[in-house]
Amino acid sequence: MSPRICTFVGLLLLIPYCQAKSPEQQSDVKSSMFFTPNEQKQLNAARKYVKFSYDDSFATLGKLKLNAIFYLDRQHWAIWLNGRRISHDEKIPSITVHKVHQNQVHCTWQYRGQTYDVNLKPGQIFYAEATN
């Protein structure tokens, strides 16, 4: 087979996958490289029943360390404080995240009856006892 024929046959095989789907065929599940649409639906359904509980170890440590920032935009981010992942839609009892930038986090931390206004960059540590 010549390269032109192979290319033409390949394109014909792709046409059914490239055509626009009707609203009935469209799914609210985004495409994934790892999971089929059915597996994604099952995972999303299972997430409703999983509740993560934090024992608020931030209060027992007396320090906040910003391990990492994963930032896409103002509404889509995740940070790791004291080794724990916190995303934009999670609530931690003693931490209120106000703003997340690509290289800095601004939050309020309630520790032992005091409220601290904290700005951290990745790798920085805030010690509550050092500010008293």
N, CA, C and O atoms as CSV, one atom per row, in Angstrom:
chain,resi,resn,atom,element,x,y,z
A,1,MET,N,N,0.835,-1.180,0.000
A,1,MET,CA,C,0.000,0.000,0.000
A,1,MET,C,C,0.879,1.241,0.000
A,1,MET,O,O,1.899,1.301,0.686
A,2,SER,N,N,0.471,2.204,-0.764
A,2,SER,CA,C,1.251,3.442,-0.826
A,2,SER,C,C,0.953,4.290,0.408
A,2,SER,O,O,-0.091,4.113,1.036
A,3,PRO,N,N,1.851,5.209,0.764
A,3,PRO,CA,C,1.623,6.074,1.927
A,3,PRO,C,C,0.346,6.883,1.824
A,3,PRO,O,O,-0.315,7.133,2.833
A,4,ARG,N,N,-0.017,7.304,0.589
A,4,ARG,CA,C,-1.251,8.076,0.432
A,4,ARG,C,C,-2.478,7.253,0.777
A,4,ARG,O,O,-3.398,7.746,1.429
A,5,ILE,N,N,-2.496,6.014,0.347
A,5,ILE,CA,C,-3.634,5.137,0.641
A,5,ILE,C,C,-3.696,4.854,2.132
A,5,ILE,O,O,-4.781,4.846,2.713
A,6,CYS,N,N,-2.546,4.620,2.763
A,6,CYS,CA,C,-2.522,4.372,4.219
A,6,CYS,C,C,-3.056,5.575,4.981
A,6,CYS,O,O,-3.814,5.421,5.939
A,7,THR,N,N,-2.664,6.766,4.560
A,7,THR,CA,C,-3.144,7.977,5.222
A,7,THR,C,C,-4.642,8.121,5.040
A,7,THR,O,O,-5.350,8.464,5.987
A,8,PHE,N,N,-5.140,7.862,3.826
A,8,PHE,CA,C,-6.562,7.973,3.557
A,8,PHE,C,C,-7.358,6.966,4.392
A,8,PHE,O,O,-8.391,7.316,4.964
A,9,VAL,N,N,-6.887,5.729,4.464
A,9,VAL,CA,C,-7.577,4.696,5.252
A,9,VAL,C,C,-7.548,5.074,6.725
A,9,VAL,O,O,-8.542,4.899,7.430
A,10,GLY,N,N,-6.421,5.590,7.197
A,10,GLY,CA,C,-6.327,6.023,8.593
A,10,GLY,C,C,-7.305,7.127,8.918
A,10,GLY,O,O,-7.933,7.117,9.977
A,11,LEU,N,N,-7.438,8.087,8.007
A,11,LEU,CA,C,-8.392,9.170,8.220
A,11,LEU,C,C,-9.821,8.663,8.217
A,11,LEU,O,O,-10.642,9.132,9.006
A,12,LEU,N,N,-10.134,7.716,7.347
A,12,LEU,CA,C,-11.482,7.138,7.329
A,12,LEU,C,C,-11.791,6.432,8.641
A,12,LEU,O,O,-12.924,6.474,9.122
A,13,LEU,N,N,-10.803,5.796,9.210
A,13,LEU,CA,C,-11.024,5.114,10.487
A,13,LEU,C,C,-11.244,6.101,11.629
A,13,LEU,O,O,-11.917,5.768,12.604
A,14,LEU,N,N,-10.691,7.303,11.528
A,14,LEU,CA,C,-10.833,8.297,12.589
A,14,LEU,C,C,-12.131,9.086,12.511
A,14,LEU,O,O,-12.554,9.664,13.513
A,15,ILE,N,N,-12.769,9.125,11.357
A,15,ILE,CA,C,-13.960,9.954,11.184
A,15,ILE,C,C,-15.043,9.672,12.222
A,15,ILE,O,O,-15.594,10.625,12.772
A,16,PRO,N,N,-15.377,8.418,12.520
A,16,PRO,CA,C,-16.435,8.214,13.520
A,16,PRO,C,C,-16.084,8.796,14.888
A,16,PRO,O,O,-16.982,9.201,15.626
A,17,TYR,N,N,-14.801,8.848,15.240
A,17,TYR,CA,C,-14.397,9.360,16.542
A,17,TYR,C,C,-14.334,10.878,16.574
A,17,TYR,O,O,-14.415,11.468,17.651
A,18,CYS,N,N,-14.195,11.517,15.441
A,18,CYS,CA,C,-14.058,12.964,15.364
A,18,CYS,C,C,-15.382,13.680,15.157
A,18,CYS,O,O,-15.458,14.895,15.339
A,19,GLN,N,N,-16.411,12.961,14.784
A,19,GLN,CA,C,-17.693,13.597,14.519
A,19,GLN,C,C,-18.289,14.136,15.810
A,19,GLN,O,O,-18.099,13.574,16.889
A,20,ALA,N,N,-19.018,15.246,15.673
A,20,ALA,CA,C,-19.680,15.833,16.831
A,20,ALA,C,C,-20.770,14.895,17.331
A,20,ALA,O,O,-21.469,14.258,16.543
A,21,LYS,N,N,-20.900,14.821,18.632
A,21,LYS,CA,C,-21.909,13.952,19.227
A,21,LYS,C,C,-23.187,14.734,19.467
A,21,LYS,O,O,-23.161,15.942,19.703
A,22,SER,N,N,-24.292,14.032,19.402
A,22,SER,CA,C,-25.569,14.655,19.721
A,22,SER,C,C,-25.636,14.863,21.233
A,22,SER,O,O,-24.874,14.233,21.966
A,23,PRO,N,N,-26.530,15.733,21.720
A,23,PRO,CA,C,-26.635,15.961,23.165
A,23,PRO,C,C,-26.900,14.683,23.958
A,23,PRO,O,O,-26.460,14.553,25.101
A,24,GLU,N,N,-27.622,13.739,23.347
A,24,GLU,CA,C,-27.890,12.484,24.063
A,24,GLU,C,C,-26.613,11.663,24.240
A,24,GLU,O,O,-26.463,10.937,25.223
A,25,GLN,N,N,-25.698,11.785,23.279
A,25,GLN,CA,C,-24.464,11.018,23.334
A,25,GLN,C,C,-23.402,11.688,24.184
A,25,GLN,O,O,-22.479,11.024,24.656
A,26,GLN,N,N,-23.517,12.995,24.388
A,26,GLN,CA,C,-22.505,13.698,25.165
A,26,GLN,C,C,-22.604,13.318,26.625
A,26,GLN,O,O,-23.688,13.064,27.149
A,27,SER,N,N,-21.474,13.285,27.257
A,27,SER,CA,C,-21.410,12.922,28.666
A,27,SER,C,C,-20.863,14.090,29.463
A,27,SER,O,O,-20.095,14.899,28.943
A,28,ASP,N,N,-21.257,14.178,30.717
A,28,ASP,CA,C,-20.709,15.216,31.570
A,28,ASP,C,C,-19.321,14.824,32.094
A,28,ASP,O,O,-18.699,15.590,32.829
A,29,VAL,N,N,-18.843,13.649,31.723
A,29,VAL,CA,C,-17.530,13.173,32.138
A,29,VAL,C,C,-16.502,13.642,31.123
A,29,VAL,O,O,-16.672,13.429,29.923
A,30,LYS,N,N,-15.435,14.279,31.594
A,30,LYS,CA,C,-14.378,14.734,30.711
A,30,LYS,C,C,-13.522,13.549,30.306
A,30,LYS,O,O,-13.435,12.559,31.033
A,31,SER,N,N,-12.893,13.647,29.149
A,31,SER,CA,C,-12.071,12.543,28.669
A,31,SER,C,C,-10.839,12.383,29.546
A,31,SER,O,O,-10.336,13.347,30.123
A,32,SER,N,N,-10.372,11.165,29.633
A,32,SER,CA,C,-9.234,10.842,30.473
A,32,SER,C,C,-8.326,9.873,29.734
A,32,SER,O,O,-8.782,9.035,28.956
A,33,MET,N,N,-7.040,10.007,29.993
A,33,MET,CA,C,-6.077,9.067,29.416
A,33,MET,C,C,-6.032,7.764,30.207
A,33,MET,O,O,-5.570,6.742,29.699
A,34,PHE,N,N,-6.509,7.797,31.447
A,34,PHE,CA,C,-6.353,6.658,32.342
A,34,PHE,C,C,-7.629,5.863,32.579
A,34,PHE,O,O,-7.569,4.653,32.796
A,35,PHE,N,N,-8.793,6.530,32.541
A,35,PHE,CA,C,-10.040,5.863,32.891
A,35,PHE,C,C,-11.052,5.984,31.749
A,35,PHE,O,O,-11.096,6.989,31.040
A,36,THR,N,N,-11.849,4.950,31.592
A,36,THR,CA,C,-12.937,5.002,30.621
A,36,THR,C,C,-14.035,5.907,31.179
A,36,THR,O,O,-14.054,6.177,32.380
A,37,PRO,N,N,-14.953,6.381,30.325
A,37,PRO,CA,C,-16.051,7.209,30.842
A,37,PRO,C,C,-16.862,6.501,31.931
A,37,PRO,O,O,-17.288,7.140,32.894
A,38,ASN,N,N,-17.076,5.198,31.791
A,38,ASN,CA,C,-17.819,4.460,32.807
A,38,ASN,C,C,-17.038,4.419,34.123
A,38,ASN,O,O,-17.629,4.581,35.191
A,39,GLU,N,N,-15.730,4.207,34.063
A,39,GLU,CA,C,-14.912,4.196,35.283
A,39,GLU,C,C,-14.901,5.569,35.940
A,39,GLU,O,O,-14.922,5.669,37.167
A,40,GLN,N,N,-14.868,6.634,35.130
A,40,GLN,CA,C,-14.904,7.983,35.677
A,40,GLN,C,C,-16.220,8.261,36.401
A,40,GLN,O,O,-16.227,8.879,37.465
A,41,LYS,N,N,-17.324,7.807,35.829
A,41,LYS,CA,C,-18.622,7.981,36.488
A,41,LYS,C,C,-18.648,7.254,37.820
A,41,LYS,O,O,-19.169,7.780,38.803
A,42,GLN,N,N,-18.091,6.048,37.864
A,42,GLN,CA,C,-18.044,5.280,39.109
A,42,GLN,C,C,-17.159,5.974,40.144
A,42,GLN,O,O,-17.504,6.018,41.324
A,43,LEU,N,N,-16.029,6.511,39.710
A,43,LEU,CA,C,-15.152,7.225,40.633
A,43,LEU,C,C,-15.828,8.480,41.187
A,43,LEU,O,O,-15.748,8.757,42.383
A,44,ASN,N,N,-16.495,9.239,40.308
A,44,ASN,CA,C,-17.195,10.440,40.762
A,44,ASN,C,C,-18.323,10.094,41.726
A,44,ASN,O,O,-18.548,10.817,42.696
A,45,ALA,N,N,-19.026,9.011,41.475
A,45,ALA,CA,C,-20.096,8.586,42.384
A,45,ALA,C,C,-19.519,8.164,43.736
A,45,ALA,O,O,-20.111,8.447,44.778
A,46,ALA,N,N,-18.378,7.496,43.723
A,46,ALA,CA,C,-17.759,7.050,44.975
A,46,ALA,C,C,-17.235,8.212,45.800
A,46,ALA,O,O,-17.203,8.131,47.028
A,47,ARG,N,N,-16.823,9.294,45.146
A,47,ARG,CA,C,-16.296,10.460,45.877
A,47,ARG,C,C,-17.341,11.073,46.793
A,47,ARG,O,O,-16.990,11.667,47.813
A,48,LYS,N,N,-18.605,10.945,46.456
A,48,LYS,CA,C,-19.664,11.512,47.279
A,48,LYS,C,C,-19.706,10.873,48.664
A,48,LYS,O,O,-20.155,11.498,49.625
A,49,TYR,N,N,-19.240,9.630,48.767
A,49,TYR,CA,C,-19.320,8.906,50.025
A,49,TYR,C,C,-18.034,8.961,50.830
A,49,TYR,O,O,-17.990,8.476,51.961
A,50,VAL,N,N,-16.995,9.542,50.268
A,50,VAL,CA,C,-15.712,9.614,50.961
A,50,VAL,C,C,-15.614,10.966,51.647
A,50,VAL,O,O,-15.718,12.010,51.004
A,51,LYS,N,N,-15.418,10.935,52.931
A,51,LYS,CA,C,-15.237,12.158,53.697
A,51,LYS,C,C,-13.864,12.090,54.355
A,51,LYS,O,O,-13.540,11.137,55.064
A,52,PHE,N,N,-13.070,13.120,54.104
A,52,PHE,CA,C,-11.769,13.181,54.727
A,52,PHE,C,C,-11.910,13.960,56.022
A,52,PHE,O,O,-12.465,15.058,56.039
A,53,SER,N,N,-11.415,13.399,57.085
A,53,SER,CA,C,-11.462,14.115,58.352
A,53,SER,C,C,-10.042,14.509,58.743
A,53,SER,O,O,-9.108,13.709,58.686
A,54,TYR,N,N,-9.920,15.740,59.131
A,54,TYR,CA,C,-8.627,16.247,59.559
A,54,TYR,C,C,-8.615,16.301,61.082
A,54,TYR,O,O,-9.559,16.795,61.700
A,55,ASP,N,N,-7.564,15.801,61.672
A,55,ASP,CA,C,-7.464,15.865,63.125
A,55,ASP,C,C,-6.860,17.188,63.567
A,55,ASP,O,O,-6.542,17.370,64.743
A,56,ASP,N,N,-6.703,18.104,62.632
A,56,ASP,CA,C,-6.186,19.443,62.880
A,56,ASP,C,C,-4.823,19.404,63.557
A,56,ASP,O,O,-4.606,20.049,64.583
A,57,SER,N,N,-3.919,18.648,62.975
A,57,SER,CA,C,-2.577,18.567,63.532
A,57,SER,C,C,-1.828,19.880,63.384
A,57,SER,O,O,-0.735,20.030,63.929
A,58,PHE,N,N,-2.399,20.836,62.652
A,58,PHE,CA,C,-1.763,22.139,62.551
A,58,PHE,C,C,-1.635,22.767,63.934
A,58,PHE,O,O,-0.637,23.421,64.236
A,59,ALA,N,N,-2.640,22.567,64.763
A,59,ALA,CA,C,-2.628,23.162,66.096
A,59,ALA,C,C,-1.577,22.514,66.989
A,59,ALA,O,O,-1.003,23.191,67.842
A,60,THR,N,N,-1.316,21.248,66.819
A,60,THR,CA,C,-0.360,20.574,67.688
A,60,THR,C,C,1.085,20.815,67.266
A,60,THR,O,O,2.000,20.678,68.079
A,61,LEU,N,N,1.294,21.169,66.013
A,61,LEU,CA,C,2.661,21.374,65.541
A,61,LEU,C,C,3.197,22.754,65.892
A,61,LEU,O,O,4.394,22.901,66.139
A,62,GLY,N,N,2.344,23.761,65.920
A,62,GLY,CA,C,2.798,25.113,66.213
A,62,GLY,C,C,3.538,25.764,65.061
A,62,GLY,O,O,4.154,26.817,65.228
A,63,LYS,N,N,3.478,25.144,63.895
A,63,LYS,CA,C,4.136,25.723,62.732
A,63,LYS,C,C,3.339,25.398,61.488
A,63,LYS,O,O,2.606,24.410,61.439
A,64,LEU,N,N,3.492,26.239,60.488
A,64,LEU,CA,C,2.904,25.996,59.177
A,64,LEU,C,C,4.044,25.975,58.170
A,64,LEU,O,O,4.837,26.914,58.095
A,65,LYS,N,N,4.120,24.912,57.407
A,65,LYS,CA,C,5.108,24.832,56.339
A,65,LYS,C,C,4.370,24.651,55.031
A,65,LYS,O,O,3.552,23.742,54.886
A,66,LEU,N,N,4.663,25.523,54.076
A,66,LEU,CA,C,4.091,25.396,52.744
A,66,LEU,C,C,5.034,24.520,51.928
A,66,LEU,O,O,6.116,24.952,51.528
A,67,ASN,N,N,4.606,23.287,51.688
A,67,ASN,CA,C,5.429,22.336,50.951
A,67,ASN,C,C,5.393,22.582,49.454
A,67,ASN,O,O,6.423,22.500,48.785
A,68,ALA,N,N,4.191,22.889,48.911
A,68,ALA,CA,C,4.083,23.040,47.459
A,68,ALA,C,C,2.806,23.778,47.098
A,68,ALA,O,O,1.863,23.857,47.885
A,69,ILE,N,N,2.803,24.322,45.872
A,69,ILE,CA,C,1.628,24.959,45.283
A,69,ILE,C,C,1.430,24.361,43.901
A,69,ILE,O,O,2.366,24.297,43.104
A,70,PHE,N,N,0.216,23.927,43.621
A,70,PHE,CA,C,-0.173,23.542,42.264
A,70,PHE,C,C,-1.235,24.542,41.844
A,70,PHE,O,O,-2.343,24.530,42.381
A,71,TYR,N,N,-0.915,25.404,40.896
A,71,TYR,CA,C,-1.776,26.523,40.545
A,71,TYR,C,C,-2.131,26.491,39.066
A,71,TYR,O,O,-1.247,26.484,38.210
A,72,LEU,N,N,-3.430,26.472,38.766
A,72,LEU,CA,C,-3.896,26.628,37.392
A,72,LEU,C,C,-4.464,28.024,37.178
A,72,LEU,O,O,-4.094,28.721,36.233
A,73,ASP,N,N,-5.376,28.425,38.076
A,73,ASP,CA,C,-5.939,29.770,38.065
A,73,ASP,C,C,-6.528,30.038,39.443
A,73,ASP,O,O,-6.370,29.230,40.358
A,74,ARG,N,N,-7.215,31.188,39.592
A,74,ARG,CA,C,-7.728,31.571,40.915
A,74,ARG,C,C,-8.720,30.575,41.495
A,74,ARG,O,O,-8.856,30.470,42.714
A,75,GLN,N,N,-9.407,29.849,40.638
A,75,GLN,CA,C,-10.427,28.906,41.095
A,75,GLN,C,C,-9.944,27.462,41.157
A,75,GLN,O,O,-10.626,26.610,41.728
A,76,HIS,N,N,-8.796,27.175,40.586
A,76,HIS,CA,C,-8.316,25.797,40.506
A,76,HIS,C,C,-6.868,25.730,40.984
A,76,HIS,O,O,-5.940,26.067,40.249
A,77,TRP,N,N,-6.698,25.291,42.221
A,77,TRP,CA,C,-5.380,25.186,42.806
A,77,TRP,C,C,-5.395,24.142,43.917
A,77,TRP,O,O,-6.454,23.712,44.375
A,78,ALA,N,N,-4.220,23.754,44.333
A,78,ALA,CA,C,-4.046,22.891,45.506
A,78,ALA,C,C,-2.739,23.299,46.164
A,78,ALA,O,O,-1.761,23.620,45.488
A,79,ILE,N,N,-2.735,23.283,47.488
A,79,ILE,CA,C,-1.517,23.574,48.235
A,79,ILE,C,C,-1.266,22.434,49.207
A,79,ILE,O,O,-2.183,21.691,49.558
A,80,TRP,N,N,-0.037,22.301,49.632
A,80,TRP,CA,C,0.326,21.313,50.635
A,80,TRP,C,C,0.876,22.064,51.833
A,80,TRP,O,O,1.966,22.633,51.774
A,81,LEU,N,N,0.113,22.063,52.930
A,81,LEU,CA,C,0.537,22.670,54.193
A,81,LEU,C,C,0.839,21.551,55.173
A,81,LEU,O,O,0.007,20.672,55.399
A,82,ASN,N,N,2.013,21.586,55.744
A,82,ASN,CA,C,2.448,20.542,56.681
A,82,ASN,C,C,2.247,19.150,56.090
A,82,ASN,O,O,1.884,18.208,56.794
A,83,GLY,N,N,2.488,19.039,54.793
A,83,GLY,CA,C,2.389,17.746,54.128
A,83,GLY,C,C,0.990,17.306,53.758
A,83,GLY,O,O,0.805,16.211,53.226
A,84,ARG,N,N,0.001,18.143,54.032
A,84,ARG,CA,C,-1.386,17.808,53.711
A,84,ARG,C,C,-1.860,18.613,52.522
A,84,ARG,O,O,-1.613,19.815,52.427
A,85,ARG,N,N,-2.546,17.934,51.614
A,85,ARG,CA,C,-3.090,18.598,50.438
A,85,ARG,C,C,-4.383,19.308,50.805
A,85,ARG,O,O,-5.257,18.736,51.456
A,86,ILE,N,N,-4.493,20.562,50.380
A,86,ILE,CA,C,-5.708,21.354,50.563
A,86,ILE,C,C,-6.051,21.935,49.200
A,86,ILE,O,O,-5.221,22.604,48.585
A,87,SER,N,N,-7.265,21.687,48.723
A,87,SER,CA,C,-7.676,22.232,47.429
A,87,SER,C,C,-8.631,23.399,47.644
A,87,SER,O,O,-9.026,23.701,48.771
A,88,HIS,N,N,-8.992,24.046,46.543
A,88,HIS,CA,C,-9.804,25.257,46.596
A,88,HIS,C,C,-11.175,25.046,47.237
A,88,HIS,O,O,-11.762,26.005,47.739
A,89,ASP,N,N,-11.696,23.833,47.234
A,89,ASP,CA,C,-13.040,23.598,47.760
A,89,ASP,C,C,-13.046,22.900,49.121
A,89,ASP,O,O,-14.102,22.455,49.569
A,90,GLU,N,N,-11.906,22.795,49.783
A,90,GLU,CA,C,-11.841,22.132,51.081
A,90,GLU,C,C,-11.782,23.141,52.213
A,90,GLU,O,O,-11.269,24.249,52.056
A,91,LYS,N,N,-12.305,22.748,53.328
A,91,LYS,CA,C,-12.281,23.578,54.525
A,91,LYS,C,C,-11.490,22.848,55.616
A,91,LYS,O,O,-11.732,21.673,55.892
A,92,ILE,N,N,-10.558,23.551,56.221
A,92,ILE,CA,C,-9.771,23.034,57.333
A,92,ILE,C,C,-10.168,23.869,58.548
A,92,ILE,O,O,-10.248,25.092,58.442
A,93,PRO,N,N,-10.419,23.241,59.697
A,93,PRO,CA,C,-10.948,23.982,60.847
A,93,PRO,C,C,-10.167,25.239,61.249
A,93,PRO,O,O,-10.786,26.266,61.524
A,94,SER,N,N,-8.864,25.193,61.292
A,94,SER,CA,C,-8.104,26.335,61.800
A,94,SER,C,C,-7.433,27.163,60.710
A,94,SER,O,O,-6.774,28.157,61.015
A,95,ILE,N,N,-7.585,26.776,59.453
A,95,ILE,CA,C,-6.929,27.470,58.337
A,95,ILE,C,C,-7.988,28.047,57.399
A,95,ILE,O,O,-8.915,27.346,56.993
A,96,THR,N,N,-7.846,29.315,57.062
A,96,THR,CA,C,-8.672,29.938,56.037
A,96,THR,C,C,-7.741,30.455,54.952
A,96,THR,O,O,-6.951,31.370,55.185
A,97,VAL,N,N,-7.837,29.870,53.779
A,97,VAL,CA,C,-6.995,30.291,52.661
A,97,VAL,C,C,-7.706,31.428,51.937
A,97,VAL,O,O,-8.818,31.256,51.438
A,98,HIS,N,N,-7.063,32.585,51.884
A,98,HIS,CA,C,-7.662,33.757,51.249
A,98,HIS,C,C,-7.291,33.867,49.780
A,98,HIS,O,O,-8.159,34.068,48.930
A,99,LYS,N,N,-6.002,33.735,49.477
A,99,LYS,CA,C,-5.553,33.850,48.093
A,99,LYS,C,C,-4.401,32.880,47.851
A,99,LYS,O,O,-3.553,32.646,48.712
A,100,VAL,N,N,-4.411,32.333,46.652
A,100,VAL,CA,C,-3.306,31.490,46.214
A,100,VAL,C,C,-2.800,32.069,44.899
A,100,VAL,O,O,-3.562,32.283,43.956
A,101,HIS,N,N,-1.515,32.311,44.865
A,101,HIS,CA,C,-0.848,32.776,43.650
A,101,HIS,C,C,0.089,31.666,43.193
A,101,HIS,O,O,0.226,30.648,43.872
A,102,GLN,N,N,0.723,31.856,42.064
A,102,GLN,CA,C,1.637,30.834,41.552
A,102,GLN,C,C,2.799,30.575,42.497
A,102,GLN,O,O,3.325,29.463,42.535
A,103,ASN,N,N,3.210,31.589,43.265
A,103,ASN,CA,C,4.377,31.405,44.119
A,103,ASN,C,C,4.159,31.845,45.561
A,103,ASN,O,O,5.128,31.981,46.309
A,104,GLN,N,N,2.913,32.071,45.970
A,104,GLN,CA,C,2.663,32.519,47.335
A,104,GLN,C,C,1.232,32.195,47.757
A,104,GLN,O,O,0.316,32.162,46.935
A,105,VAL,N,N,1.063,31.957,49.066
A,105,VAL,CA,C,-0.251,31.675,49.651
A,105,VAL,C,C,-0.490,32.660,50.788
A,105,VAL,O,O,0.389,32.891,51.618
A,106,HIS,N,N,-1.684,33.234,50.817
A,106,HIS,CA,C,-2.088,34.101,51.919
A,106,HIS,C,C,-3.227,33.408,52.655
A,106,HIS,O,O,-4.256,33.083,52.061
A,107,CYS,N,N,-3.035,33.185,53.950
A,107,CYS,CA,C,-4.056,32.503,54.741
A,107,CYS,C,C,-4.109,33.077,56.150
A,107,CYS,O,O,-3.225,33.821,56.575
A,108,THR,N,N,-5.163,32.712,56.858
A,108,THR,CA,C,-5.324,33.050,58.264
A,108,THR,C,C,-5.299,31.752,59.044
A,108,THR,O,O,-5.947,30.776,58.667
A,109,TRP,N,N,-4.545,31.746,60.136
A,109,TRP,CA,C,-4.381,30.538,60.942
A,109,TRP,C,C,-4.781,30.853,62.373
A,109,TRP,O,O,-4.252,31.785,62.978
A,110,GLN,N,N,-5.708,30.083,62.914
A,110,GLN,CA,C,-6.105,30.226,64.316
A,110,GLN,C,C,-5.374,29.169,65.126
A,110,GLN,O,O,-5.514,27.969,64.890
A,111,TYR,N,N,-4.590,29.645,66.088
A,111,TYR,CA,C,-3.763,28.741,66.887
A,111,TYR,C,C,-3.744,29.234,68.325
A,111,TYR,O,O,-3.330,30.358,68.607
A,112,ARG,N,N,-4.193,28.382,69.219
A,112,ARG,CA,C,-4.212,28.673,70.660
A,112,ARG,C,C,-4.862,30.012,70.978
A,112,ARG,O,O,-4.320,30.817,71.736
A,113,GLY,N,N,-6.030,30.237,70.388
A,113,GLY,CA,C,-6.799,31.436,70.684
A,113,GLY,C,C,-6.344,32.694,69.976
A,113,GLY,O,O,-6.955,33.749,70.146
A,114,GLN,N,N,-5.293,32.611,69.191
A,114,GLN,CA,C,-4.824,33.775,68.447
A,114,GLN,C,C,-5.007,33.535,66.958
A,114,GLN,O,O,-5.016,32.395,66.492
A,115,THR,N,N,-5.153,34.630,66.218
A,115,THR,CA,C,-5.290,34.554,64.765
A,115,THR,C,C,-4.058,35.169,64.132
A,115,THR,O,O,-3.673,36.296,64.444
A,116,TYR,N,N,-3.450,34.409,63.239
A,116,TYR,CA,C,-2.235,34.862,62.555
A,116,TYR,C,C,-2.529,35.049,61.077
A,116,TYR,O,O,-3.150,34.200,60.437
A,117,ASP,N,N,-2.073,36.174,60.548
A,117,ASP,CA,C,-2.152,36.454,59.119
A,117,ASP,C,C,-0.827,35.979,58.519
A,117,ASP,O,O,0.233,36.512,58.847
A,118,VAL,N,N,-0.891,34.972,57.639
A,118,VAL,CA,C,0.326,34.294,57.180
A,118,VAL,C,C,0.436,34.383,55.661
A,118,VAL,O,O,-0.523,34.107,54.939
A,119,ASN,N,N,1.618,34.772,55.188
A,119,ASN,CA,C,1.974,34.731,53.768
A,119,ASN,C,C,3.172,33.804,53.639
A,119,ASN,O,O,4.208,34.029,54.265
A,120,LEU,N,N,3.032,32.770,52.832
A,120,LEU,CA,C,4.110,31.793,52.683
A,120,LEU,C,C,4.423,31.536,51.219
A,120,LEU,O,O,3.541,31.555,50.361
A,121,LYS,N,N,5.691,31.298,50.959
A,121,LYS,CA,C,6.154,30.817,49.661
A,121,LYS,C,C,6.585,29.370,49.853
A,121,LYS,O,O,6.892,28.977,50.978
A,122,PRO,N,N,6.619,28.570,48.803
A,122,PRO,CA,C,7.000,27.169,48.957
A,122,PRO,C,C,8.348,27.017,49.679
A,122,PRO,O,O,9.340,27.668,49.350
A,123,GLY,N,N,8.331,26.137,50.664
A,123,GLY,CA,C,9.530,25.884,51.460
A,123,GLY,C,C,9.620,26.717,52.723
A,123,GLY,O,O,10.422,26.403,53.603
A,124,GLN,N,N,8.816,27.776,52.843
A,124,GLN,CA,C,8.860,28.624,54.033
A,124,GLN,C,C,8.076,27.998,55.179
A,124,GLN,O,O,7.119,27.252,54.970
A,125,ILE,N,N,8.508,28.323,56.398
A,125,ILE,CA,C,7.859,27.840,57.615
A,125,ILE,C,C,7.483,29.050,58.472
A,125,ILE,O,O,8.288,29.962,58.659
A,126,PHE,N,N,6.261,29.049,58.987
A,126,PHE,CA,C,5.797,30.078,59.920
A,126,PHE,C,C,5.683,29.443,61.297
A,126,PHE,O,O,4.974,28.450,61.464
A,127,TYR,N,N,6.374,30.005,62.289
A,127,TYR,CA,C,6.322,29.505,63.659
A,127,TYR,C,C,5.467,30.452,64.481
A,127,TYR,O,O,5.770,31.643,64.560
A,128,ALA,N,N,4.406,29.949,65.095
A,128,ALA,CA,C,3.512,30.791,65.892
A,128,ALA,C,C,4.218,31.347,67.121
A,128,ALA,O,O,3.994,32.498,67.495
A,129,GLU,N,N,5.059,30.548,67.749
A,129,GLU,CA,C,5.734,30.982,68.973
A,129,GLU,C,C,6.739,32.102,68.698
A,129,GLU,O,O,7.040,32.895,69.591
A,130,ALA,N,N,7.256,32.173,67.483
A,130,ALA,CA,C,8.266,33.179,67.148
A,130,ALA,C,C,7.661,34.567,67.018
A,130,ALA,O,O,8.393,35.556,67.068
A,131,THR,N,N,6.341,34.673,66.852
A,131,THR,CA,C,5.704,35.971,66.669
A,131,THR,C,C,5.223,36.561,67.989
A,131,THR,O,O,4.817,37.722,68.019
A,132,ASN,N,N,5.254,35.816,69.061
A,132,ASN,CA,C,4.760,36.329,70.360
A,132,ASN,C,C,5.795,37.169,71.051
A,132,ASN,O,O,5.549,37.676,72.145
